[in-house]
Amino acid sequence: MLKKGIRKIKRLLVLTSDRIKLTSKAELKHLKSQLLHAQSGSEQLKSQLLHTEAELESLKNSSLDFHGLRRTIAFRYLVGTGLEIGALHQPLEVSTQATVRYVDRMHVDELRRHYPELAAYNLVEPDVLDDGETLSSISDDSVDFVIANHMIEHCQNPIGAIENFVRVLKPDGILYMAVPDKRYIFDRDRPVTPLEHLIRDYQEGPEWSMYSHFEEFVRLVNKVPEHEVSKQAQHLININYSIHFHVWQGLDFLELVSYCQKELDFPLEIELFQKNGFEFIIILKKAS
Protein backbone atom coordinates (compact mmCIF):
# COMPACT_ATOMS: atom_id res chain seq x y z
CA MET A 1 0.00 0.00 0.00
CA LEU A 2 2.84 2.35 0.88
CA LYS A 3 4.66 1.70 -2.42
CA LYS A 4 1.42 2.14 -4.36
CA GLY A 5 0.88 5.52 -2.70
CA ILE A 6 4.42 6.60 -3.57
CA ARG A 7 3.96 5.62 -7.21
CA LYS A 8 0.68 7.57 -7.35
CA ILE A 9 2.24 10.75 -5.96
CA LYS A 10 5.21 10.41 -8.28
CA ARG A 11 2.90 10.12 -11.29
CA LEU A 12 1.00 13.21 -10.17
CA LEU A 13 4.10 15.34 -9.77
CA VAL A 14 6.15 14.39 -12.82
CA LEU A 15 6.37 16.79 -15.73
CA THR A 16 7.73 15.16 -18.86
CA SER A 17 9.66 17.13 -21.45
CA ASP A 18 7.29 16.31 -24.31
CA ARG A 19 3.89 17.04 -22.78
CA ILE A 20 2.11 18.99 -20.07
CA LYS A 21 0.21 16.97 -17.50
CA LEU A 22 -2.54 18.77 -15.59
CA THR A 23 -3.64 17.11 -12.37
CA SER A 24 -7.35 16.30 -12.30
CA LYS A 25 -9.66 16.87 -9.33
CA ALA A 26 -9.98 13.12 -8.75
CA GLU A 27 -6.22 12.66 -8.66
CA LEU A 28 -5.86 15.68 -6.39
CA LYS A 29 -8.40 14.19 -3.98
CA HIS A 30 -6.26 11.07 -3.77
CA LEU A 31 -3.12 13.18 -3.24
CA LYS A 32 -4.84 15.04 -0.39
CA SER A 33 -5.94 11.73 1.20
CA GLN A 34 -2.32 10.56 1.11
CA LEU A 35 -1.23 13.81 2.73
CA LEU A 36 -3.86 13.51 5.47
CA HIS A 37 -2.75 9.93 6.11
CA ALA A 38 0.80 11.19 6.48
CA GLN A 39 -0.36 13.87 8.91
CA SER A 40 -2.33 11.35 10.97
CA GLY A 41 0.69 9.36 12.00
CA SER A 42 2.52 7.69 9.13
CA GLU A 43 5.74 9.66 9.27
CA GLN A 44 7.30 6.98 7.08
CA LEU A 45 4.82 7.74 4.28
CA LYS A 46 5.35 11.48 4.53
CA SER A 47 9.11 10.97 4.46
CA GLN A 48 8.82 8.74 1.40
CA LEU A 49 6.60 11.23 -0.42
CA LEU A 50 9.07 14.03 0.22
CA HIS A 51 11.89 11.79 -1.00
CA THR A 52 9.93 11.06 -4.17
CA GLU A 53 9.57 14.77 -4.83
CA ALA A 54 13.27 15.27 -4.22
CA GLU A 55 14.03 12.73 -6.94
CA LEU A 56 12.47 15.15 -9.42
CA GLU A 57 15.13 17.80 -8.86
CA SER A 58 16.66 17.08 -12.24
CA LEU A 59 13.51 18.44 -13.88
CA LYS A 60 14.44 21.99 -12.96
CA ASN A 61 16.81 22.12 -15.94
CA SER A 62 14.52 20.26 -18.34
CA SER A 63 13.61 21.55 -21.78
CA LEU A 64 10.00 22.19 -20.81
CA ASP A 65 9.12 25.84 -21.33
CA PHE A 66 8.79 27.26 -17.81
CA HIS A 67 6.68 30.25 -18.82
CA GLY A 68 4.80 28.13 -21.34
CA LEU A 69 3.25 26.00 -18.60
CA ARG A 70 2.32 29.08 -16.62
CA ARG A 71 0.67 30.51 -19.75
CA THR A 72 -1.18 27.30 -20.57
CA ILE A 73 -2.68 27.14 -17.09
CA ALA A 74 -3.54 30.86 -17.14
CA PHE A 75 -5.34 30.51 -20.48
CA ARG A 76 -7.32 27.60 -19.07
CA TYR A 77 -8.47 29.21 -15.82
CA LEU A 78 -8.35 33.02 -16.02
CA VAL A 79 -11.21 34.98 -17.58
CA GLY A 80 -12.81 38.31 -16.72
CA THR A 81 -11.16 41.11 -14.76
CA GLY A 82 -8.68 40.49 -11.99
CA LEU A 83 -5.52 41.47 -10.14
CA GLU A 84 -1.88 40.48 -10.28
CA ILE A 85 0.10 41.25 -7.14
CA GLY A 86 3.81 42.05 -7.33
CA ALA A 87 4.33 41.26 -11.01
CA LEU A 88 7.57 43.28 -11.22
CA HIS A 89 9.46 42.08 -14.34
CA GLN A 90 7.48 38.88 -14.94
CA PRO A 91 3.76 39.59 -15.37
CA LEU A 92 1.77 36.48 -16.15
CA GLU A 93 0.73 36.14 -19.78
CA VAL A 94 -3.06 35.82 -19.96
CA SER A 95 -5.52 35.30 -22.80
CA THR A 96 -7.59 38.03 -24.49
CA GLN A 97 -10.48 36.90 -22.27
CA ALA A 98 -8.71 38.25 -19.18
CA THR A 99 -7.97 41.85 -18.15
CA VAL A 100 -5.39 42.43 -15.42
CA ARG A 101 -4.91 45.34 -13.02
CA TYR A 102 -1.49 45.32 -11.36
CA VAL A 103 -1.04 45.80 -7.62
CA ASP A 104 2.21 46.73 -5.89
CA ARG A 105 3.30 48.64 -2.82
CA MET A 106 5.46 51.14 -4.73
CA HIS A 107 5.64 52.93 -8.07
CA VAL A 108 8.24 51.70 -10.55
CA ASP A 109 10.86 54.33 -9.68
CA GLU A 110 10.71 53.30 -6.02
CA LEU A 111 10.75 49.62 -6.94
CA ARG A 112 13.93 50.19 -8.94
CA ARG A 113 15.63 51.77 -5.93
CA HIS A 114 14.44 48.92 -3.74
CA TYR A 115 15.49 46.17 -6.16
CA PRO A 116 18.68 47.33 -7.92
CA GLU A 117 19.23 43.74 -9.04
CA LEU A 118 16.32 44.25 -11.49
CA ALA A 119 17.92 47.26 -13.20
CA ALA A 120 18.18 45.47 -16.56
CA TYR A 121 14.48 44.53 -16.66
CA ASN A 122 11.29 46.33 -17.57
CA LEU A 123 9.01 46.57 -14.54
CA VAL A 124 5.22 46.71 -14.58
CA GLU A 125 3.79 50.03 -13.44
CA PRO A 126 1.12 49.26 -10.85
CA ASP A 127 -2.46 50.37 -11.42
CA VAL A 128 -3.18 50.06 -7.70
CA LEU A 129 -0.83 51.02 -4.86
CA ASP A 130 -1.66 48.73 -1.96
CA ASP A 131 -0.27 46.17 0.45
CA GLY A 132 -0.63 42.89 -1.40
CA GLU A 133 -1.25 41.02 1.84
CA THR A 134 -4.25 43.10 2.88
CA LEU A 135 -5.63 44.52 -0.40
CA SER A 136 -7.37 47.10 1.75
CA SER A 137 -8.39 49.24 -1.24
CA ILE A 138 -10.12 46.34 -3.02
CA SER A 139 -13.79 45.64 -2.34
CA ASP A 140 -15.11 42.26 -1.28
CA ASP A 141 -16.35 39.92 -4.03
CA SER A 142 -15.17 42.29 -6.74
CA VAL A 143 -12.69 40.45 -9.01
CA ASP A 144 -12.76 37.31 -11.13
CA PHE A 145 -9.22 36.25 -10.33
CA VAL A 146 -6.15 37.04 -8.25
CA ILE A 147 -2.64 36.17 -9.46
CA ALA A 148 0.09 35.94 -6.82
CA ASN A 149 3.21 34.45 -8.38
CA HIS A 150 6.25 34.17 -6.12
CA MET A 151 4.46 36.48 -3.73
CA ILE A 152 3.10 34.37 -0.86
CA GLU A 153 6.62 33.60 0.42
CA HIS A 154 7.12 37.37 0.84
CA CYS A 155 4.05 37.61 3.11
CA GLN A 156 4.65 37.88 6.82
CA ASN A 157 1.19 36.43 7.47
CA PRO A 158 0.47 33.98 4.63
CA ILE A 159 -2.83 32.72 6.05
CA GLY A 160 -4.05 36.29 6.41
CA ALA A 161 -2.95 37.02 2.84
CA ILE A 162 -4.87 34.02 1.48
CA GLU A 163 -7.89 35.14 3.49
CA ASN A 164 -7.77 38.53 1.77
CA PHE A 165 -7.25 37.00 -1.67
CA VAL A 166 -10.42 34.97 -1.08
CA ARG A 167 -12.25 38.01 0.28
CA VAL A 168 -11.85 40.05 -2.91
CA LEU A 169 -12.73 37.16 -5.25
CA LYS A 170 -16.23 36.79 -6.61
CA PRO A 171 -17.92 33.41 -6.06
CA ASP A 172 -16.25 30.90 -8.40
CA GLY A 173 -13.30 33.30 -8.72
CA ILE A 174 -9.81 31.87 -9.22
CA LEU A 175 -6.67 32.28 -7.12
CA TYR A 176 -3.59 31.52 -9.23
CA MET A 177 -0.37 31.07 -7.25
CA ALA A 178 3.08 29.98 -8.36
CA VAL A 179 5.21 29.21 -5.31
CA PRO A 180 8.95 28.46 -5.37
CA ASP A 181 10.02 25.09 -4.04
CA LYS A 182 12.67 26.05 -1.54
CA ARG A 183 14.92 23.12 -2.52
CA TYR A 184 15.65 24.57 -5.94
CA ILE A 185 16.38 28.22 -5.13
CA PHE A 186 18.55 30.27 -2.80
CA ASP A 187 16.38 29.15 0.16
CA ARG A 188 17.63 25.56 -0.15
CA ASP A 189 19.47 25.62 3.19
CA ARG A 190 16.53 27.02 5.13
CA PRO A 191 14.13 24.77 7.05
CA VAL A 192 10.54 24.49 5.83
CA THR A 193 8.26 26.82 7.79
CA PRO A 194 6.11 24.63 10.09
CA LEU A 195 2.34 24.98 9.90
CA GLU A 196 2.26 25.80 13.61
CA HIS A 197 4.43 28.84 12.95
CA LEU A 198 2.05 30.09 10.24
CA ILE A 199 -0.94 29.59 12.51
CA ARG A 200 0.70 31.66 15.24
CA ASP A 201 1.52 34.42 12.72
CA TYR A 202 -2.18 34.46 11.80
CA GLN A 203 -3.50 34.37 15.35
CA GLU A 204 -1.04 36.72 17.05
CA GLY A 205 0.33 38.77 14.17
CA PRO A 206 3.77 38.27 12.59
CA GLU A 207 5.73 40.70 14.75
CA TRP A 208 6.84 37.96 17.14
CA SER A 209 8.76 36.14 14.39
CA MET A 210 9.85 38.95 12.06
CA TYR A 211 13.38 39.45 13.37
CA SER A 212 14.13 35.72 13.40
CA HIS A 213 13.19 35.50 9.71
CA PHE A 214 15.61 38.25 8.79
CA GLU A 215 18.35 36.59 10.85
CA GLU A 216 17.72 33.25 9.16
CA PHE A 217 17.73 34.90 5.73
CA VAL A 218 21.08 36.67 6.14
CA ARG A 219 22.63 33.63 7.84
CA LEU A 220 21.46 30.88 5.45
CA VAL A 221 20.89 32.78 2.19
CA ASN A 222 23.33 35.70 2.25
CA LYS A 223 25.85 33.55 4.15
CA VAL A 224 27.24 36.48 6.12
CA PRO A 225 29.71 35.77 8.94
CA GLU A 226 28.01 35.09 12.23
CA HIS A 227 29.30 38.29 13.84
CA GLU A 228 27.62 40.28 11.02
CA VAL A 229 24.22 38.56 11.17
CA SER A 230 22.54 40.93 13.62
CA LYS A 231 23.79 44.05 11.84
CA GLN A 232 22.76 42.84 8.38
CA ALA A 233 19.36 41.67 9.59
CA GLN A 234 18.66 45.06 11.15
CA HIS A 235 19.74 46.82 7.94
CA LEU A 236 17.20 44.83 5.89
CA ILE A 237 14.51 45.61 8.44
CA ASN A 238 15.37 49.32 8.35
CA ILE A 239 14.97 49.51 4.56
CA ASN A 240 11.83 47.34 4.65
CA TYR A 241 13.40 44.83 2.29
CA SER A 242 11.00 42.12 1.14
CA ILE A 243 12.69 38.80 1.91
CA HIS A 244 11.23 35.33 1.68
CA PHE A 245 9.76 35.16 5.15
CA HIS A 246 8.47 31.61 4.76
CA VAL A 247 9.52 28.68 2.57
CA TRP A 248 7.83 25.45 1.49
CA GLN A 249 7.96 22.28 -0.49
CA GLY A 250 4.83 21.18 -2.32
CA LEU A 251 3.30 18.90 0.31
CA ASP A 252 3.89 21.46 3.05
CA PHE A 253 2.01 24.08 1.07
CA LEU A 254 -0.88 21.67 0.50
CA GLU A 255 -0.93 21.15 4.26
CA LEU A 256 -1.35 24.92 4.67
CA VAL A 257 -4.21 25.02 2.16
CA SER A 258 -5.88 22.04 3.84
CA TYR A 259 -5.71 23.84 7.20
CA CYS A 260 -7.33 26.95 5.68
CA GLN A 261 -10.12 24.81 4.26
CA LYS A 262 -10.83 22.53 7.19
CA GLU A 263 -9.97 24.56 10.28
CA LEU A 264 -10.70 28.11 9.14
CA ASP A 265 -13.53 27.32 6.71
CA PHE A 266 -12.02 29.34 3.88
CA PRO A 267 -14.35 28.64 0.93
CA LEU A 268 -11.63 27.18 -1.27
CA GLU A 269 -11.56 24.25 -3.67
CA ILE A 270 -8.31 22.93 -5.15
CA GLU A 271 -8.62 22.85 -8.91
CA LEU A 272 -5.04 21.98 -9.80
CA PHE A 273 -1.63 21.36 -8.28
CA GLN A 274 1.21 21.26 -10.79
CA LYS A 275 4.99 21.04 -10.62
CA ASN A 276 6.76 23.52 -12.90
CA GLY A 277 10.53 23.27 -12.68
CA PHE A 278 11.67 25.05 -9.52
CA GLU A 279 8.12 26.03 -8.52
CA PHE A 280 4.67 24.55 -8.14
CA ILE A 281 1.47 26.14 -9.41
CA ILE A 282 -1.75 25.83 -7.42
CA ILE A 283 -5.17 26.90 -8.66
CA LEU A 284 -7.84 27.51 -6.01
CA LYS A 285 -11.47 28.37 -6.68
CA LYS A 286 -13.69 30.32 -4.30
CA ALA A 287 -16.72 28.19 -3.61
CA SER A 288 -20.02 29.76 -4.60
C-alpha positions in Angstrom: 0.0 0.0 0.0 2.8 2.4 0.9 4.7 1.7 -2.4 1.4 2.1 -4.4 0.9 5.5 -2.7 4.4 6.6 -3.6 4.0 5.6 -7.2 0.7 7.6 -7.3 2.2 10.7 -6.0 5.2 10.4 -8.3 2.9 10.1 -11.3 1.0 13.2 -10.2 4.1 15.3 -9.8 6.2 14.4 -12.8 6.4 16.8 -15.7 7.7 15.2 -18.9 9.7 17.1 -21.5 7.3 16.3 -24.3 3.9 17.0 -22.8 2.1 19.0 -20.1 0.2 17.0 -17.5 -2.5 18.8 -15.6 -3.6 17.1 -12.4 -7.4 16.3 -12.3 -9.7 16.9 -9.3 -10.0 13.1 -8.7 -6.2 12.7 -8.7 -5.9 15.7 -6.4 -8.4 14.2 -4.0 -6.3 11.1 -3.8 -3.1 13.2 -3.2 -4.8 15.0 -0.4 -5.9 11.7 1.2 -2.3 10.6 1.1 -1.2 13.8 2.7 -3.9 13.5 5.5 -2.7 9.9 6.1 0.8 11.2 6.5 -0.4 13.9 8.9 -2.3 11.3 11.0 0.7 9.4 12.0 2.5 7.7 9.1 5.7 9.7 9.3 7.3 7.0 7.1 4.8 7.7 4.3 5.3 11.5 4.5 9.1 11.0 4.5 8.8 8.7 1.4 6.6 11.2 -0.4 9.1 14.0 0.2 11.9 11.8 -1.0 9.9 11.1 -4.2 9.6 14.8 -4.8 13.3 15.3 -4.2 14.0 12.7 -6.9 12.5 15.1 -9.4 15.1 17.8 -8.9 16.7 17.1 -12.2 13.5 18.4 -13.9 14.4 22.0 -13.0 16.8 22.1 -15.9 14.5 20.3 -18.3 13.6 21.5 -21.8 10.0 22.2 -20.8 9.1 25.8 -21.3 8.8 27.3 -17.8 6.7 30.3 -18.8 4.8 28.1 -21.3 3.2 26.0 -18.6 2.3 29.1 -16.6 0.7 30.5 -19.8 -1.2 27.3 -20.6 -2.7 27.1 -17.1 -3.5 30.9 -17.1 -5.3 30.5 -20.5 -7.3 27.6 -19.1 -8.5 29.2 -15.8 -8.4 33.0 -16.0 -11.2 35.0 -17.6 -12.8 38.3 -16.7 -11.2 41.1 -14.8 -8.7 40.5 -12.0 -5.5 41.5 -10.1 -1.9 40.5 -10.3 0.1 41.3 -7.1 3.8 42.0 -7.3 4.3 41.3 -11.0 7.6 43.3 -11.2 9.5 42.1 -14.3 7.5 38.9 -14.9 3.8 39.6 -15.4 1.8 36.5 -16.2 0.7 36.1 -19.8 -3.1 35.8 -20.0 -5.5 35.3 -22.8 -7.6 38.0 -24.5 -10.5 36.9 -22.3 -8.7 38.3 -19.2 -8.0 41.8 -18.2 -5.4 42.4 -15.4 -4.9 45.3 -13.0 -1.5 45.3 -11.4 -1.0 45.8 -7.6 2.2 46.7 -5.9 3.3 48.6 -2.8 5.5 51.1 -4.7 5.6 52.9 -8.1 8.2 51.7 -10.5 10.9 54.3 -9.7 10.7 53.3 -6.0 10.7 49.6 -6.9 13.9 50.2 -8.9 15.6 51.8 -5.9 14.4 48.9 -3.7 15.5 46.2 -6.2 18.7 47.3 -7.9 19.2 43.7 -9.0 16.3 44.2 -11.5 17.9 47.3 -13.2 18.2 45.5 -16.6 14.5 44.5 -16.7 11.3 46.3 -17.6 9.0 46.6 -14.5 5.2 46.7 -14.6 3.8 50.0 -13.4 1.1 49.3 -10.9 -2.5 50.4 -11.4 -3.2 50.1 -7.7 -0.8 51.0 -4.9 -1.7 48.7 -2.0 -0.3 46.2 0.5 -0.6 42.9 -1.4 -1.3 41.0 1.8 -4.2 43.1 2.9 -5.6 44.5 -0.4 -7.4 47.1 1.7 -8.4 49.2 -1.2 -10.1 46.3 -3.0 -13.8 45.6 -2.3 -15.1 42.3 -1.3 -16.3 39.9 -4.0 -15.2 42.3 -6.7 -12.7 40.4 -9.0 -12.8 37.3 -11.1 -9.2 36.2 -10.3 -6.1 37.0 -8.3 -2.6 36.2 -9.5 0.1 35.9 -6.8 3.2 34.5 -8.4 6.3 34.2 -6.1 4.5 36.5 -3.7 3.1 34.4 -0.9 6.6 33.6 0.4 7.1 37.4 0.8 4.1 37.6 3.1 4.6 37.9 6.8 1.2 36.4 7.5 0.5 34.0 4.6 -2.8 32.7 6.0 -4.0 36.3 6.4 -2.9 37.0 2.8 -4.9 34.0 1.5 -7.9 35.1 3.5 -7.8 38.5 1.8 -7.3 37.0 -1.7 -10.4 35.0 -1.1 -12.3 38.0 0.3 -11.9 40.0 -2.9 -12.7 37.2 -5.2 -16.2 36.8 -6.6 -17.9 33.4 -6.1 -16.2 30.9 -8.4 -13.3 33.3 -8.7 -9.8 31.9 -9.2 -6.7 32.3 -7.1 -3.6 31.5 -9.2 -0.4 31.1 -7.2 3.1 30.0 -8.4 5.2 29.2 -5.3 8.9 28.5 -5.4 10.0 25.1 -4.0 12.7 26.1 -1.5 14.9 23.1 -2.5 15.7 24.6 -5.9 16.4 28.2 -5.1 18.6 30.3 -2.8 16.4 29.1 0.2 17.6 25.6 -0.2 19.5 25.6 3.2 16.5 27.0 5.1 14.1 24.8 7.0 10.5 24.5 5.8 8.3 26.8 7.8 6.1 24.6 10.1 2.3 25.0 9.9 2.3 25.8 13.6 4.4 28.8 13.0 2.1 30.1 10.2 -0.9 29.6 12.5 0.7 31.7 15.2 1.5 34.4 12.7 -2.2 34.5 11.8 -3.5 34.4 15.3 -1.0 36.7 17.1 0.3 38.8 14.2 3.8 38.3 12.6 5.7 40.7 14.8 6.8 38.0 17.1 8.8 36.1 14.4 9.8 38.9 12.1 13.4 39.4 13.4 14.1 35.7 13.4 13.2 35.5 9.7 15.6 38.3 8.8 18.4 36.6 10.8 17.7 33.2 9.2 17.7 34.9 5.7 21.1 36.7 6.1 22.6 33.6 7.8 21.5 30.9 5.5 20.9 32.8 2.2 23.3 35.7 2.2 25.9 33.6 4.1 27.2 36.5 6.1 29.7 35.8 8.9 28.0 35.1 12.2 29.3 38.3 13.8 27.6 40.3 11.0 24.2 38.6 11.2 22.5 40.9 13.6 23.8 44.0 11.8 22.8 42.8 8.4 19.4 41.7 9.6 18.7 45.1 11.1 19.7 46.8 7.9 17.2 44.8 5.9 14.5 45.6 8.4 15.4 49.3 8.3 15.0 49.5 4.6 11.8 47.3 4.6 13.4 44.8 2.3 11.0 42.1 1.1 12.7 38.8 1.9 11.2 35.3 1.7 9.8 35.2 5.2 8.5 31.6 4.8 9.5 28.7 2.6 7.8 25.4 1.5 8.0 22.3 -0.5 4.8 21.2 -2.3 3.3 18.9 0.3 3.9 21.5 3.0 2.0 24.1 1.1 -0.9 21.7 0.5 -0.9 21.2 4.3 -1.3 24.9 4.7 -4.2 25.0 2.2 -5.9 22.0 3.8 -5.7 23.8 7.2 -7.3 26.9 5.7 -10.1 24.8 4.3 -10.8 22.5 7.2 -10.0 24.6 10.3 -10.7 28.1 9.1 -13.5 27.3 6.7 -12.0 29.3 3.9 -14.4 28.6 0.9 -11.6 27.2 -1.3 -11.6 24.2 -3.7 -8.3 22.9 -5.1 -8.6 22.8 -8.9 -5.0 22.0 -9.8 -1.6 21.4 -8.3 1.2 21.3 -10.8 5.0 21.0 -10.6 6.8 23.5 -12.9 10.5 23.3 -12.7 11.7 25.1 -9.5 8.1 26.0 -8.5 4.7 24.6 -8.1 1.5 26.1 -9.4 -1.7 25.8 -7.4 -5.2 26.9 -8.7 -7.8 27.5 -6.0 -11.5 28.4 -6.7 -13.7 30.3 -4.3 -16.7 28.2 -3.6 -20.0 29.8 -4.6 
